[in-house]
Amino acid sequence: MLVDRVDPWRVLVLTDVLSAGLFAALFGFAAAGALAVWLVLVISLAAGACSVFSQTALAVVVRDLFPAAGLIRANSVLELASQLSLVAGPAVVGALAAVGSINLALLADAITFVVSLLSLLAVGRWRPGRAAPAARRSGPGWRGVGADLRAGLRYVTSVRVLVILTAVQMMVNLCLAAEKLIVFYARDTLGLTPSLVAVVVAAGGAGGVAGALIASRLAGWIGEIRLIVIAIVAAGAAMAAMSVAGSAPSLMAANSAYAGAVWGPPAARPRRRRPPRPPPCSRTPP
């Protein structure tokens, strides 16, 4: 809702700048030996806020850039790129950890946001709707944020499908939070080396890539709702398998299956063609 009132391209640029600065600062504190738990928490909170705004703005930009016929492919490509990063990222971190330069991983993270920023600036001249910010300013403006929020909440609670999807998404987010414990489980409980921990995490990225590649085909074969239900059950089973994994190979297999179940279905989501009619405050015209 906040992104709707500003230029989403500017939101993407600003969040990339802020994220690059945050991780560069984290690297600087780590290199100077001045890193503290509270400092990591503050920077993580700020970086998480930037990520929320960035992902929301990205969804708006992708929808504006690609017509309905190309939206499915665009989302699939983005999901595939995201999963490839989960393969390459842990591999790089594992290599840095093996040579004793783990702090450089923080600097590498900052550099990725710089690369993203340069990419945005390079393709910015092709962005559509340069008059959109003026049009938004002529709308309800910032004073209508509260009214729009209340209208949106009433709309969500009035549509049964949206209530169910919201509840499902809350449970998925809980699982995604628990997923972060896999690093500590591999390192502290199983006693794996940093390199093996990186391989375990990268296995999840490989599973996500496979899921993203076959999701659209599976959705056309068994239906999107059935695919989501199967994916949720499979993700829960994979999470349970992680909890009893006693070796690196078994943990890799469980993480790969979990990532494939969680990150595959999003590539097929844009196939829905008849969403419920949105309220007037939405970006989508009635």
MODELLER restraints for C-alpha pairs under 7 A, 6 or more apart:
rsr = mdl.restraints
at = mdl.atoms
rsr.add(forms.Gaussian(group=physical.xy_distance, feature=features.Distance(at['CA:3:A'], at['CA:57:A']), mean=6.25, stdev=0.5))
rsr.add(forms.Gaussian(group=physical.xy_distance, feature=features.Distance(at['CA:4:A'], at['CA:283:A']), mean=6.90, stdev=0.5))
rsr.add(forms.Gaussian(group=physical.xy_distance, feature=features.Distance(at['CA:5:A'], at['CA:136:A']), mean=5.74, stdev=0.5))
rsr.add(forms.Gaussian(group=physical.xy_distance, feature=features.Distance(at['CA:5:A'], at['CA:137:A']), mean=6.97, stdev=0.5))
rsr.add(forms.Gaussian(group=physical.xy_distance, feature=features.Distance(at['CA:5:A'], at['CA:141:A']), mean=6.99, stdev=0.5))
rsr.add(forms.Gaussian(group=physical.xy_distance, feature=features.Distance(at['CA:6:A'], at['CA:133:A']), mean=5.88, stdev=0.5))
rsr.add(forms.Gaussian(group=physical.xy_distance, feature=features.Distance(at['CA:7:A'], at['CA:133:A']), mean=5.50, stdev=0.5))
rsr.add(forms.Gaussian(group=physical.xy_distance, feature=features.Distance(at['CA:8:A'], at['CA:57:A']), mean=4.88, stdev=0.5))
rsr.add(forms.Gaussian(group=physical.xy_distance, feature=features.Distance(at['CA:8:A'], at['CA:60:A']), mean=6.93, stdev=0.5))
rsr.add(forms.Gaussian(group=physical.xy_distance, feature=features.Distance(at['CA:8:A'], at['CA:61:A']), mean=6.54, stdev=0.5))
rsr.add(forms.Gaussian(group=physical.xy_distance, feature=features.Distance(at['CA:11:A'], at['CA:54:A']), mean=6.61, stdev=0.5))
rsr.add(forms.Gaussian(group=physical.xy_distance, feature=features.Distance(at['CA:11:A'], at['CA:57:A']), mean=6.47, stdev=0.5))
rsr.add(forms.Gaussian(group=physical.xy_distance, feature=features.Distance(at['CA:12:A'], at['CA:54:A']), mean=5.34, stdev=0.5))
rsr.add(forms.Gaussian(group=physical.xy_distance, feature=features.Distance(at['CA:12:A'], at['CA:57:A']), mean=6.38, stdev=0.5))
rsr.add(forms.Gaussian(group=physical.xy_distance, feature=features.Distance(at['CA:13:A'], at['CA:117:A']), mean=5.99, stdev=0.5))
rsr.add(forms.Gaussian(group=physical.xy_distance, feature=features.Distance(at['CA:13:A'], at['CA:120:A']), mean=7.00, stdev=0.5))
rsr.add(forms.Gaussian(group=physical.xy_distance, feature=features.Distance(at['CA:15:A'], at['CA:50:A']), mean=5.26, stdev=0.5))
rsr.add(forms.Gaussian(group=physical.xy_distance, feature=features.Distance(at['CA:15:A'], at['CA:54:A']), mean=6.08, stdev=0.5))
rsr.add(forms.Gaussian(group=physical.xy_distance, feature=features.Distance(at['CA:16:A'], at['CA:113:A']), mean=5.39, stdev=0.5))
rsr.add(forms.Gaussian(group=physical.xy_distance, feature=features.Distance(at['CA:16:A'], at['CA:114:A']), mean=6.95, stdev=0.5))
rsr.add(forms.Gaussian(group=physical.xy_distance, feature=features.Distance(at['CA:16:A'], at['CA:116:A']), mean=6.93, stdev=0.5))
rsr.add(forms.Gaussian(group=physical.xy_distance, feature=features.Distance(at['CA:16:A'], at['CA:117:A']), mean=5.77, stdev=0.5))
rsr.add(forms.Gaussian(group=physical.xy_distance, feature=features.Distance(at['CA:19:A'], at['CA:47:A']), mean=5.85, stdev=0.5))
rsr.add(forms.Gaussian(group=physical.xy_distance, feature=features.Distance(at['CA:19:A'], at['CA:50:A']), mean=6.72, stdev=0.5))
rsr.add(forms.Gaussian(group=physical.xy_distance, feature=features.Distance(at['CA:19:A'], at['CA:113:A']), mean=6.62, stdev=0.5))
rsr.add(forms.Gaussian(group=physical.xy_distance, feature=features.Distance(at['CA:20:A'], at['CA:110:A']), mean=4.41, stdev=0.5))
rsr.add(forms.Gaussian(group=physical.xy_distance, feature=features.Distance(at['CA:20:A'], at['CA:111:A']), mean=6.82, stdev=0.5))
rsr.add(forms.Gaussian(group=physical.xy_distance, feature=features.Distance(at['CA:20:A'], at['CA:113:A']), mean=5.24, stdev=0.5))
rsr.add(forms.Gaussian(group=physical.xy_distance, feature=features.Distance(at['CA:20:A'], at['CA:114:A']), mean=6.22, stdev=0.5))
rsr.add(forms.Gaussian(group=physical.xy_distance, feature=features.Distance(at['CA:22:A'], at['CA:43:A']), mean=6.37, stdev=0.5))
rsr.add(forms.Gaussian(group=physical.xy_distance, feature=features.Distance(at['CA:22:A'], at['CA:47:A']), mean=6.92, stdev=0.5))
rsr.add(forms.Gaussian(group=physical.xy_distance, feature=features.Distance(at['CA:23:A'], at['CA:106:A']), mean=6.16, stdev=0.5))
rsr.add(forms.Gaussian(group=physical.xy_distance, feature=features.Distance(at['CA:23:A'], at['CA:107:A']), mean=6.75, stdev=0.5))
rsr.add(forms.Gaussian(group=physical.xy_distance, feature=features.Distance(at['CA:23:A'], at['CA:109:A']), mean=6.57, stdev=0.5))
rsr.add(forms.Gaussian(group=physical.xy_distance, feature=features.Distance(at['CA:23:A'], at['CA:110:A']), mean=5.02, stdev=0.5))
rsr.add(forms.Gaussian(group=physical.xy_distance, feature=features.Distance(at['CA:24:A'], at['CA:107:A']), mean=5.84, stdev=0.5))
rsr.add(forms.Gaussian(group=physical.xy_distance, feature=features.Distance(at['CA:24:A'], at['CA:110:A']), mean=5.46, stdev=0.5))
rsr.add(forms.Gaussian(group=physical.xy_distance, feature=features.Distance(at['CA:26:A'], at['CA:106:A']), mean=6.88, stdev=0.5))
rsr.add(forms.Gaussian(group=physical.xy_distance, feature=features.Distance(at['CA:27:A'], at['CA:103:A']), mean=6.37, stdev=0.5))
rsr.add(forms.Gaussian(group=physical.xy_distance, feature=features.Distance(at['CA:27:A'], at['CA:106:A']), mean=5.24, stdev=0.5))
rsr.add(forms.Gaussian(group=physical.xy_distance, feature=features.Distance(at['CA:27:A'], at['CA:107:A']), mean=5.62, stdev=0.5))
rsr.add(forms.Gaussian(group=physical.xy_distance, feature=features.Distance(at['CA:29:A'], at['CA:35:A']), mean=5.15, stdev=0.5))
rsr.add(forms.Gaussian(group=physical.xy_distance, feature=features.Distance(at['CA:30:A'], at['CA:103:A']), mean=6.60, stdev=0.5))
rsr.add(forms.Gaussian(group=physical.xy_distance, feature=features.Distance(at['CA:31:A'], at['CA:103:A']), mean=6.75, stdev=0.5))
rsr.add(forms.Gaussian(group=physical.xy_distance, feature=features.Distance(at['CA:63:A'], at['CA:71:A']), mean=6.77, stdev=0.5))
rsr.add(forms.Gaussian(group=physical.xy_distance, feature=features.Distance(at['CA:64:A'], at['CA:128:A']), mean=6.71, stdev=0.5))
rsr.add(forms.Gaussian(group=physical.xy_distance, feature=features.Distance(at['CA:65:A'], at['CA:127:A']), mean=6.89, stdev=0.5))
rsr.add(forms.Gaussian(group=physical.xy_distance, feature=features.Distance(at['CA:65:A'], at['CA:128:A']), mean=6.44, stdev=0.5))
rsr.add(forms.Gaussian(group=physical.xy_distance, feature=features.Distance(at['CA:71:A'], at['CA:270:A']), mean=6.85, stdev=0.5))
rsr.add(forms.Gaussian(group=physical.xy_distance, feature=features.Distance(at['CA:72:A'], at['CA:270:A']), mean=5.41, stdev=0.5))
rsr.add(forms.Gaussian(group=physical.xy_distance, feature=features.Distance(at['CA:72:A'], at['CA:271:A']), mean=6.53, stdev=0.5))
rsr.add(forms.Gaussian(group=physical.xy_distance, feature=features.Distance(at['CA:75:A'], at['CA:267:A']), mean=5.98, stdev=0.5))
rsr.add(forms.Gaussian(group=physical.xy_distance, feature=features.Distance(at['CA:76:A'], at['CA:212:A']), mean=6.67, stdev=0.5))
rsr.add(forms.Gaussian(group=physical.xy_distance, feature=features.Distance(at['CA:76:A'], at['CA:267:A']), mean=4.76, stdev=0.5))
rsr.add(forms.Gaussian(group=physical.xy_distance, feature=features.Distance(at['CA:79:A'], at['CA:212:A']), mean=6.48, stdev=0.5))
rsr.add(forms.Gaussian(group=physical.xy_distance, feature=features.Distance(at['CA:79:A'], at['CA:267:A']), mean=6.23, stdev=0.5))
rsr.add(forms.Gaussian(group=physical.xy_distance, feature=features.Distance(at['CA:80:A'], at['CA:209:A']), mean=5.62, stdev=0.5))
rsr.add(forms.Gaussian(group=physical.xy_distance, feature=features.Distance(at['CA:80:A'], at['CA:212:A']), mean=5.97, stdev=0.5))
rsr.add(forms.Gaussian(group=physical.xy_distance, feature=features.Distance(at['CA:83:A'], at['CA:205:A']), mean=4.98, stdev=0.5))
rsr.add(forms.Gaussian(group=physical.xy_distance, feature=features.Distance(at['CA:83:A'], at['CA:206:A']), mean=6.96, stdev=0.5))
rsr.add(forms.Gaussian(group=physical.xy_distance, feature=features.Distance(at['CA:83:A'], at['CA:208:A']), mean=5.43, stdev=0.5))
rsr.add(forms.Gaussian(group=physical.xy_distance, feature=features.Distance(at['CA:83:A'], at['CA:209:A']), mean=5.19, stdev=0.5))
rsr.add(forms.Gaussian(group=physical.xy_distance, feature=features.Distance(at['CA:84:A'], at['CA:205:A']), mean=6.28, stdev=0.5))
rsr.add(forms.Gaussian(group=physical.xy_distance, feature=features.Distance(at['CA:84:A'], at['CA:209:A']), mean=6.48, stdev=0.5))
rsr.add(forms.Gaussian(group=physical.xy_distance, feature=features.Distance(at['CA:86:A'], at['CA:202:A']), mean=5.87, stdev=0.5))
rsr.add(forms.Gaussian(group=physical.xy_distance, feature=features.Distance(at['CA:86:A'], at['CA:205:A']), mean=4.44, stdev=0.5))
rsr.add(forms.Gaussian(group=physical.xy_distance, feature=features.Distance(at['CA:87:A'], at['CA:202:A']), mean=4.35, stdev=0.5))
rsr.add(forms.Gaussian(group=physical.xy_distance, feature=features.Distance(at['CA:87:A'], at['CA:203:A']), mean=6.96, stdev=0.5))
rsr.add(forms.Gaussian(group=physical.xy_distance, feature=features.Distance(at['CA:87:A'], at['CA:205:A']), mean=4.70, stdev=0.5))
rsr.add(forms.Gaussian(group=physical.xy_distance, feature=features.Distance(at['CA:87:A'], at['CA:206:A']), mean=6.05, stdev=0.5))
rsr.add(forms.Gaussian(group=physical.xy_distance, feature=features.Distance(at['CA:90:A'], at['CA:198:A']), mean=4.76, stdev=0.5))
rsr.add(forms.Gaussian(group=physical.xy_distance, feature=features.Distance(at['CA:90:A'], at['CA:199:A']), mean=6.86, stdev=0.5))
rsr.add(forms.Gaussian(group=physical.xy_distance, feature=features.Distance(at['CA:90:A'], at['CA:201:A']), mean=6.29, stdev=0.5))
rsr.add(forms.Gaussian(group=physical.xy_distance, feature=features.Distance(at['CA:90:A'], at['CA:202:A']), mean=5.55, stdev=0.5))
rsr.add(forms.Gaussian(group=physical.xy_distance, feature=features.Distance(at['CA:91:A'], at['CA:198:A']), mean=5.95, stdev=0.5))
rsr.add(forms.Gaussian(group=physical.xy_distance, feature=features.Distance(at['CA:91:A'], at['CA:199:A']), mean=6.69, stdev=0.5))
rsr.add(forms.Gaussian(group=physical.xy_distance, feature=features.Distance(at['CA:91:A'], at['CA:202:A']), mean=6.67, stdev=0.5))
rsr.add(forms.Gaussian(group=physical.xy_distance, feature=features.Distance(at['CA:93:A'], at['CA:102:A']), mean=6.92, stdev=0.5))
rsr.add(forms.Gaussian(group=physical.xy_distance, feature=features.Distance(at['CA:93:A'], at['CA:105:A']), mean=5.83, stdev=0.5))
rsr.add(forms.Gaussian(group=physical.xy_distance, feature=features.Distance(at['CA:93:A'], at['CA:198:A']), mean=6.85, stdev=0.5))
rsr.add(forms.Gaussian(group=physical.xy_distance, feature=features.Distance(at['CA:94:A'], at['CA:194:A']), mean=6.08, stdev=0.5))
rsr.add(forms.Gaussian(group=physical.xy_distance, feature=features.Distance(at['CA:94:A'], at['CA:195:A']), mean=4.53, stdev=0.5))
rsr.add(forms.Gaussian(group=physical.xy_distance, feature=features.Distance(at['CA:94:A'], at['CA:198:A']), mean=5.11, stdev=0.5))
rsr.add(forms.Gaussian(group=physical.xy_distance, feature=features.Distance(at['CA:95:A'], at['CA:195:A']), mean=6.91, stdev=0.5))
rsr.add(forms.Gaussian(group=physical.xy_distance, feature=features.Distance(at['CA:96:A'], at['CA:102:A']), mean=5.36, stdev=0.5))
rsr.add(forms.Gaussian(group=physical.xy_distance, feature=features.Distance(at['CA:96:A'], at['CA:105:A']), mean=6.93, stdev=0.5))
rsr.add(forms.Gaussian(group=physical.xy_distance, feature=features.Distance(at['CA:97:A'], at['CA:194:A']), mean=6.34, stdev=0.5))
rsr.add(forms.Gaussian(group=physical.xy_distance, feature=features.Distance(at['CA:97:A'], at['CA:195:A']), mean=6.94, stdev=0.5))
rsr.add(forms.Gaussian(group=physical.xy_distance, feature=features.Distance(at['CA:98:A'], at['CA:195:A']), mean=6.41, stdev=0.5))
rsr.add(forms.Gaussian(group=physical.xy_distance, feature=features.Distance(at['CA:148:A'], at['CA:281:A']), mean=5.80, stdev=0.5))
rsr.add(forms.Gaussian(group=physical.xy_distance, feature=features.Distance(at['CA:155:A'], at['CA:279:A']), mean=6.88, stdev=0.5))
rsr.add(forms.Gaussian(group=physical.xy_distance, feature=features.Distance(at['CA:156:A'], at['CA:162:A']), mean=5.77, stdev=0.5))
rsr.add(forms.Gaussian(group=physical.xy_distance, feature=features.Distance(at['CA:156:A'], at['CA:163:A']), mean=6.36, stdev=0.5))
rsr.add(forms.Gaussian(group=physical.xy_distance, feature=features.Distance(at['CA:157:A'], at['CA:163:A']), mean=5.87, stdev=0.5))
rsr.add(forms.Gaussian(group=physical.xy_distance, feature=features.Distance(at['CA:183:A'], at['CA:197:A']), mean=6.44, stdev=0.5))
rsr.add(forms.Gaussian(group=physical.xy_distance, feature=features.Distance(at['CA:186:A'], at['CA:192:A']), mean=5.69, stdev=0.5))
rsr.add(forms.Gaussian(group=physical.xy_distance, feature=features.Distance(at['CA:186:A'], at['CA:197:A']), mean=6.07, stdev=0.5))
rsr.add(forms.Gaussian(group=physical.xy_distance, feature=features.Distance(at['CA:187:A'], at['CA:193:A']), mean=6.67, stdev=0.5))
rsr.add(forms.Gaussian(group=physical.xy_distance, feature=features.Distance(at['CA:187:A'], at['CA:197:A']), mean=6.60, stdev=0.5))
rsr.add(forms.Gaussian(group=physical.xy_distance, feature=features.Distance(at['CA:190:A'], at['CA:246:A']), mean=6.75, stdev=0.5))
rsr.add(forms.Gaussian(group=physical.xy_distance, feature=features.Distance(at['CA:190:A'], at['CA:247:A']), mean=6.81, stdev=0.5))
rsr.add(forms.Gaussian(group=physical.xy_distance, feature=features.Distance(at['CA:200:A'], at['CA:248:A']), mean=6.92, stdev=0.5))
rsr.add(forms.Gaussian(group=physical.xy_distance, feature=features.Distance(at['CA:200:A'], at['CA:251:A']), mean=6.78, stdev=0.5))
rsr.add(forms.Gaussian(group=physical.xy_distance, feature=features.Distance(at['CA:200:A'], at['CA:252:A']), mean=4.80, stdev=0.5))
rsr.add(forms.Gaussian(group=physical.xy_distance, feature=features.Distance(at['CA:203:A'], at['CA:252:A']), mean=5.61, stdev=0.5))
rsr.add(forms.Gaussian(group=physical.xy_distance, feature=features.Distance(at['CA:203:A'], at['CA:255:A']), mean=6.54, stdev=0.5))
rsr.add(forms.Gaussian(group=physical.xy_distance, feature=features.Distance(at['CA:203:A'], at['CA:256:A']), mean=5.15, stdev=0.5))
rsr.add(forms.Gaussian(group=physical.xy_distance, feature=features.Distance(at['CA:204:A'], at['CA:255:A']), mean=4.98, stdev=0.5))
rsr.add(forms.Gaussian(group=physical.xy_distance, feature=features.Distance(at['CA:204:A'], at['CA:256:A']), mean=4.10, stdev=0.5))
rsr.add(forms.Gaussian(group=physical.xy_distance, feature=features.Distance(at['CA:204:A'], at['CA:259:A']), mean=5.16, stdev=0.5))
rsr.add(forms.Gaussian(group=physical.xy_distance, feature=features.Distance(at['CA:205:A'], at['CA:259:A']), mean=6.80, stdev=0.5))
rsr.add(forms.Gaussian(group=physical.xy_distance, feature=features.Distance(at['CA:206:A'], at['CA:256:A']), mean=6.52, stdev=0.5))
rsr.add(forms.Gaussian(group=physical.xy_distance, feature=features.Distance(at['CA:207:A'], at['CA:256:A']), mean=4.25, stdev=0.5))
rsr.add(forms.Gaussian(group=physical.xy_distance, feature=features.Distance(at['CA:207:A'], at['CA:257:A']), mean=5.98, stdev=0.5))
rsr.add(forms.Gaussian(group=physical.xy_distance, feature=features.Distance(at['CA:207:A'], at['CA:259:A']), mean=5.42, stdev=0.5))
rsr.add(forms.Gaussian(group=physical.xy_distance, feature=features.Distance(at['CA:207:A'], at['CA:260:A']), mean=4.49, stdev=0.5))
rsr.add(forms.Gaussian(group=physical.xy_distance, feature=features.Distance(at['CA:208:A'], at['CA:259:A']), mean=4.83, stdev=0.5))
rsr.add(forms.Gaussian(group=physical.xy_distance, feature=features.Distance(at['CA:208:A'], at['CA:260:A']), mean=4.22, stdev=0.5))
rsr.add(forms.Gaussian(group=physical.xy_distance, feature=features.Distance(at['CA:208:A'], at['CA:263:A']), mean=5.42, stdev=0.5))
rsr.add(forms.Gaussian(group=physical.xy_distance, feature=features.Distance(at['CA:208:A'], at['CA:264:A']), mean=6.11, stdev=0.5))
rsr.add(forms.Gaussian(group=physical.xy_distance, feature=features.Distance(at['CA:210:A'], at['CA:260:A']), mean=6.37, stdev=0.5))
rsr.add(forms.Gaussian(group=physical.xy_distance, feature=features.Distance(at['CA:211:A'], at['CA:260:A']), mean=4.37, stdev=0.5))
rsr.add(forms.Gaussian(group=physical.xy_distance, feature=features.Distance(at['CA:211:A'], at['CA:261:A']), mean=6.61, stdev=0.5))
rsr.add(forms.Gaussian(group=physical.xy_distance, feature=features.Distance(at['CA:211:A'], at['CA:263:A']), mean=6.48, stdev=0.5))
rsr.add(forms.Gaussian(group=physical.xy_distance, feature=features.Distance(at['CA:211:A'], at['CA:264:A']), mean=3.90, stdev=0.5))
rsr.add(forms.Gaussian(group=physical.xy_distance, feature=features.Distance(at['CA:212:A'], at['CA:263:A']), mean=6.61, stdev=0.5))
rsr.add(forms.Gaussian(group=physical.xy_distance, feature=features.Distance(at['CA:212:A'], at['CA:264:A']), mean=4.21, stdev=0.5))
rsr.add(forms.Gaussian(group=physical.xy_distance, feature=features.Distance(at['CA:212:A'], at['CA:267:A']), mean=5.68, stdev=0.5))
rsr.add(forms.Gaussian(group=physical.xy_distance, feature=features.Distance(at['CA:215:A'], at['CA:264:A']), mean=5.33, stdev=0.5))
rsr.add(forms.Gaussian(group=physical.xy_distance, feature=features.Distance(at['CA:215:A'], at['CA:265:A']), mean=5.53, stdev=0.5))
rsr.add(forms.Gaussian(group=physical.xy_distance, feature=features.Distance(at['CA:215:A'], at['CA:267:A']), mean=6.27, stdev=0.5))
rsr.add(forms.Gaussian(group=physical.xy_distance, feature=features.Distance(at['CA:215:A'], at['CA:268:A']), mean=5.84, stdev=0.5))
rsr.add(forms.Gaussian(group=physical.xy_distance, feature=features.Distance(at['CA:216:A'], at['CA:267:A']), mean=6.63, stdev=0.5))
rsr.add(forms.Gaussian(group=physical.xy_distance, feature=features.Distance(at['CA:216:A'], at['CA:268:A']), mean=4.89, stdev=0.5))
rsr.add(forms.Gaussian(group=physical.xy_distance, feature=features.Distance(at['CA:219:A'], at['CA:227:A']), mean=6.08, stdev=0.5))
rsr.add(forms.Gaussian(group=physical.xy_distance, feature=features.Distance(at['CA:219:A'], at['CA:268:A']), mean=6.52, stdev=0.5))
rsr.add(forms.Gaussian(group=physical.xy_distance, feature=features.Distance(at['CA:228:A'], at['CA:265:A']), mean=6.31, stdev=0.5))
rsr.add(forms.Gaussian(group=physical.xy_distance, feature=features.Distance(at['CA:231:A'], at['CA:261:A']), mean=4.71, stdev=0.5))
rsr.add(forms.Gaussian(group=physical.xy_distance, feature=features.Distance(at['CA:231:A'], at['CA:262:A']), mean=6.47, stdev=0.5))
rsr.add(forms.Gaussian(group=physical.xy_distance, feature=features.Distance(at['CA:232:A'], at['CA:261:A']), mean=6.96, stdev=0.5))
rsr.add(forms.Gaussian(group=physical.xy_distance, feature=features.Distance(at['CA:234:A'], at['CA:261:A']), mean=6.10, stdev=0.5))
rsr.add(forms.Gaussian(group=physical.xy_distance, feature=features.Distance(at['CA:235:A'], at['CA:258:A']), mean=4.83, stdev=0.5))
rsr.add(forms.Gaussian(group=physical.xy_distance, feature=features.Distance(at['CA:235:A'], at['CA:261:A']), mean=5.38, stdev=0.5))
rsr.add(forms.Gaussian(group=physical.xy_distance, feature=features.Distance(at['CA:235:A'], at['CA:262:A']), mean=6.23, stdev=0.5))
rsr.add(forms.Gaussian(group=physical.xy_distance, feature=features.Distance(at['CA:238:A'], at['CA:254:A']), mean=5.22, stdev=0.5))
rsr.add(forms.Gaussian(group=physical.xy_distance, feature=features.Distance(at['CA:238:A'], at['CA:255:A']), mean=6.97, stdev=0.5))
rsr.add(forms.Gaussian(group=physical.xy_distance, feature=features.Distance(at['CA:238:A'], at['CA:257:A']), mean=6.13, stdev=0.5))
rsr.add(forms.Gaussian(group=physical.xy_distance, feature=features.Distance(at['CA:238:A'], at['CA:258:A']), mean=5.08, stdev=0.5))
rsr.add(forms.Gaussian(group=physical.xy_distance, feature=features.Distance(at['CA:239:A'], at['CA:258:A']), mean=6.56, stdev=0.5))
rsr.add(forms.Gaussian(group=physical.xy_distance, feature=features.Distance(at['CA:241:A'], at['CA:254:A']), mean=5.97, stdev=0.5))
rsr.add(forms.Gaussian(group=physical.xy_distance, feature=features.Distance(at['CA:242:A'], at['CA:251:A']), mean=5.70, stdev=0.5))
rsr.add(forms.Gaussian(group=physical.xy_distance, feature=features.Distance(at['CA:242:A'], at['CA:254:A']), mean=5.58, stdev=0.5))
rsr.add(forms.Gaussian(group=physical.xy_distance, feature=features.Distance(at['CA:242:A'], at['CA:255:A']), mean=6.94, stdev=0.5))
rsr.add(forms.Gaussian(group=physical.xy_distance, feature=features.Distance(at['CA:245:A'], at['CA:251:A']), mean=5.34, stdev=0.5))
rsr.add(forms.Gaussian(group=physical.xy_distance, feature=features.Distance(at['CA:277:A'], at['CA:286:A']), mean=6.65, stdev=0.5))
rsr.add(forms.Gaussian(group=physical.xy_distance, feature=features.Distance(at['CA:278:A'], at['CA:286:A']), mean=6.53, stdev=0.5))
rsr.add(forms.Gaussian(group=physical.xy_distance, feature=features.Distance(at['CA:280:A'], at['CA:286:A']), mean=6.79, stdev=0.5))
